[in-house]
Amino acid sequence: LPVPPLCEWSPAPRLHEWILPLIFVIGVLSSITSSILKTFSSFWNLLLDALVR
């Protein structure tokens, strides 16, 4: 395998190399969290209905 030159192993990545994955990860996490919260709130409403009756 060809080894890239040393300058490509710079410890500080360029801005666009980690901004886009960060935005992607944040979007995925927020959508997962919102779906979990919706499921939990609907489950909680069902539980409260069962307790009230």
ABEGO torsion letter per residue (X at the ends): XBBBBAAAABABBBAAAAAAAAAAAAAAAAAAAAAAAAAAAAAAAAAAAAAAX
